[in-house]
Amino acid sequence: MPRVIAYVRVSTNKQDVENQLSGIRIFADRERIEITETVGETISGYKSTLTERKLSEVLEGLERGDMLVVSETSRISRRLLDVQNTIHDLLDRGIGVVAVKENIVFKDDINSKVLAFAFGLSAEIERNLISARTREALARKKAEGMILGRPIGSGKVENLKLYGKDEQILELQLKRVSKSAIARMFDVNRETLNRYIKRQNLDRELLWRRHNKTTN
């Protein structure tokens, strides 16, 4: 039977999750759905990665037909890229996502795909801004005489285990195979796969392919 998991997060012990829970309960009553389980934690959305949080265990345990309910998308992460990647991964696996305050429901339909595509474009803009700031900072450090980077050859993409498998990864994602399953196929962990996807800009390519598929 499909489950509905409510996830709440606060950054400090001084904050209260009750406001988040109240909004989620109102949504559940209005939609006449039963919250199967509530998971909460106290951890910063800026200072922590998804793998360091209970949320990662929740996401791994979700199955097709389940639904994740949060009070707002920032509860997933304060980083737009993390939010976008999480939503796309869940939609690929047939899992719904609801952000109560923003009145957003992501599910397997055309409207959700268009909205997810818009999230992806916003994430791409954020990524470009971050890259620009990083380049400026590195240029300044280099001008100051600092030696930058890893030893020669250590960071080449050709040395990565997933090198040359871009098309296979994209095809599997288009077929809605979860990232966890893809990582297992290539004998790497999910974080390694996520880093490679980010390095190769595969998320952007996947967004365009999905968009073209839905509009053709």
C-alpha positions as CSV (number, residue, x, y, z in Angstrom):
1,M,0.0,0.0,0.0
2,P,1.4,3.4,-0.9
3,R,2.8,5.4,2.0
4,V,2.7,9.2,2.8
5,I,5.8,10.3,4.6
6,A,5.9,13.7,6.2
7,Y,9.4,15.2,6.6
8,V,10.1,18.2,8.9
9,R,13.4,19.9,9.6
10,V,14.6,22.8,11.8
11,S,18.1,24.2,11.9
12,T,18.4,24.7,15.7
13,N,16.9,23.3,18.9
14,K,15.4,26.8,19.5
15,Q,13.0,26.3,16.6
16,D,9.8,24.4,16.7
17,V,8.5,21.9,14.1
18,E,4.9,22.3,15.2
19,N,4.2,25.0,12.6
20,Q,5.4,22.7,9.8
21,L,3.4,19.8,11.2
22,S,0.3,21.9,11.5
23,G,0.4,22.9,7.8
24,I,1.0,19.3,6.8
25,R,-1.9,18.0,8.9
26,I,-4.2,20.6,7.4
27,F,-3.2,19.5,3.9
28,A,-3.7,15.8,4.8
29,D,-7.2,16.6,6.2
30,R,-8.2,18.6,3.2
31,E,-7.0,15.9,0.7
32,R,-8.3,13.1,2.9
33,I,-5.0,11.3,3.1
34,E,-3.4,9.6,6.0
35,I,0.2,10.4,7.0
36,T,1.8,7.0,7.4
37,E,5.0,8.3,9.1
38,T,6.5,11.5,10.3
39,V,10.3,12.0,10.3
40,G,11.9,15.1,11.8
41,E,15.4,16.3,12.5
42,T,17.4,19.3,13.7
43,I,20.1,20.1,11.2
44,S,21.1,23.0,9.0
45,G,20.0,22.9,5.4
46,Y,23.1,25.0,4.4
47,K,25.8,23.3,6.4
48,S,24.9,19.7,5.8
49,T,24.7,17.5,2.7
50,L,21.7,15.2,2.0
51,T,23.8,12.1,2.8
52,E,24.4,13.5,6.3
53,R,20.8,13.7,7.2
54,K,17.9,11.3,8.0
55,L,16.2,12.6,4.9
56,S,18.6,10.5,2.8
57,E,17.4,7.3,4.5
58,V,13.8,8.4,4.0
59,L,14.4,9.0,0.3
60,E,16.1,5.6,-0.1
61,G,13.2,3.8,1.5
62,L,10.5,5.4,-0.7
63,E,8.9,3.2,-3.3
64,R,6.8,3.8,-6.5
65,G,3.4,5.2,-5.5
66,D,4.6,6.7,-2.2
67,M,4.4,10.4,-1.5
68,L,6.8,12.8,0.4
69,V,5.2,15.8,2.1
70,V,7.1,18.8,3.3
71,S,6.0,22.2,4.5
72,E,8.1,23.9,1.8
73,T,10.8,22.9,-0.6
74,S,13.5,24.6,1.6
75,R,13.0,21.8,4.1
76,I,14.5,19.4,1.6
77,S,17.5,21.7,1.3
78,R,18.5,25.3,1.2
79,R,20.4,24.6,-2.0
80,L,18.3,24.8,-5.1
81,L,20.4,22.3,-6.9
82,D,19.8,19.7,-4.2
83,V,16.1,20.4,-4.3
84,Q,16.0,20.0,-8.1
85,N,18.0,16.8,-8.1
86,T,15.9,15.3,-5.3
87,I,12.6,16.1,-7.0
88,H,13.8,14.7,-10.3
89,D,15.1,11.6,-8.7
90,L,11.8,11.0,-6.9
91,L,9.7,11.7,-10.0
92,D,11.9,9.2,-12.0
93,R,11.1,6.6,-9.4
94,G,7.3,7.3,-9.5
95,I,7.2,9.0,-6.1
96,G,5.1,12.2,-5.5
97,V,6.3,15.3,-3.7
98,V,4.1,17.9,-2.1
99,A,5.3,21.3,-0.8
100,V,2.3,22.5,1.3
101,K,3.1,26.2,1.8
102,E,4.0,26.7,-1.9
103,N,0.9,24.7,-2.9
104,I,3.1,22.6,-5.3
105,V,2.4,19.0,-6.1
106,F,4.9,17.1,-8.1
107,K,3.6,13.9,-9.7
108,D,3.8,11.9,-12.9
109,D,1.9,14.3,-15.2
110,I,2.8,16.9,-17.8
111,N,2.3,19.9,-15.5
112,S,4.7,18.5,-12.9
113,K,7.2,17.8,-15.6
114,V,7.0,21.4,-16.9
115,L,7.3,22.7,-13.3
116,A,10.3,20.4,-12.7
117,F,11.9,21.6,-15.9
118,A,11.5,25.2,-14.6
119,F,13.2,24.2,-11.4
120,G,16.0,22.7,-13.4
121,L,16.5,26.0,-15.4
122,S,16.6,27.9,-12.1
123,A,19.1,25.4,-10.7
124,E,21.2,25.9,-13.9
125,I,21.2,29.6,-13.4
126,E,22.3,29.2,-9.8
127,R,25.0,26.7,-10.9
128,N,26.3,29.2,-13.4
129,L,26.4,32.0,-10.8
130,I,28.3,29.8,-8.4
131,S,30.7,28.8,-11.1
132,A,31.3,32.5,-12.0
133,R,32.0,33.4,-8.4
134,T,34.3,30.4,-8.1
135,R,36.3,31.4,-11.2
136,E,36.6,35.0,-9.9
137,A,37.9,33.8,-6.6
138,L,40.4,31.4,-8.2
139,A,41.6,34.1,-10.5
140,R,42.2,36.4,-7.6
141,K,44.1,33.7,-5.6
142,K,46.2,32.9,-8.7
143,A,47.0,36.6,-9.2
144,E,48.2,36.6,-5.5
145,G,50.7,33.8,-6.4
146,M,48.8,30.9,-4.9
147,I,49.4,27.5,-6.6
148,L,46.0,26.0,-7.4
149,G,44.6,22.6,-8.1
150,R,45.5,18.9,-7.6
151,P,48.7,17.3,-8.9
152,I,48.8,17.1,-12.7
153,G,46.7,14.2,-14.0
154,S,44.9,13.3,-10.8
155,G,41.6,15.1,-11.7
156,K,41.3,14.1,-15.4
157,V,37.8,12.9,-16.3
158,E,39.4,10.0,-18.1
159,N,40.6,8.6,-14.8
160,L,37.0,8.5,-13.4
161,K,35.3,5.1,-13.1
162,L,32.2,6.4,-14.9
163,Y,34.0,8.0,-17.8
164,G,32.5,7.1,-21.2
165,K,29.2,6.0,-19.7
166,D,27.4,9.3,-20.1
167,E,24.9,8.0,-22.7
168,Q,24.1,4.9,-20.7
169,I,23.4,6.9,-17.6
170,L,21.1,9.3,-19.5
171,E,19.2,6.4,-21.2
172,L,18.7,4.7,-17.8
173,Q,17.4,8.0,-16.3
174,L,15.1,8.5,-19.2
175,K,13.7,5.0,-18.5
176,R,13.1,6.2,-14.9
177,V,15.7,3.9,-13.3
178,S,16.6,5.4,-9.9
179,K,20.0,6.8,-9.3
180,S,20.6,4.3,-6.5
181,A,20.0,1.5,-9.0
182,I,22.2,3.1,-11.7
183,A,25.0,3.5,-9.1
184,R,24.8,-0.2,-8.3
185,M,24.9,-1.1,-12.0
186,F,28.2,0.7,-12.3
187,D,29.6,-0.4,-9.0
188,V,29.8,3.0,-7.4
189,N,28.0,4.7,-4.6
190,R,25.2,7.2,-5.2
191,E,27.3,10.2,-4.2
192,T,30.0,9.3,-6.8
193,L,27.3,9.1,-9.4
194,N,25.8,12.5,-8.4
195,R,29.2,14.1,-8.5
196,Y,29.9,12.7,-12.0
197,I,26.5,13.8,-13.3
198,K,27.2,17.3,-12.0
199,R,30.7,17.4,-13.4
200,Q,29.5,16.3,-16.9
201,N,26.4,18.5,-16.8
202,L,24.2,15.5,-17.4
203,D,21.3,16.9,-15.5
204,R,21.0,19.7,-18.0
205,E,21.1,17.3,-20.9
206,L,18.5,15.1,-19.2
207,L,16.2,18.1,-18.7
208,W,16.4,19.0,-22.4
209,R,15.7,15.5,-23.5
210,R,12.7,15.1,-21.2
211,H,11.4,18.5,-22.4
212,N,11.8,17.6,-26.0
213,K,10.1,14.2,-25.4
214,T,7.1,15.8,-23.8
215,T,6.7,18.5,-26.5
216,N,7.2,16.3,-29.5
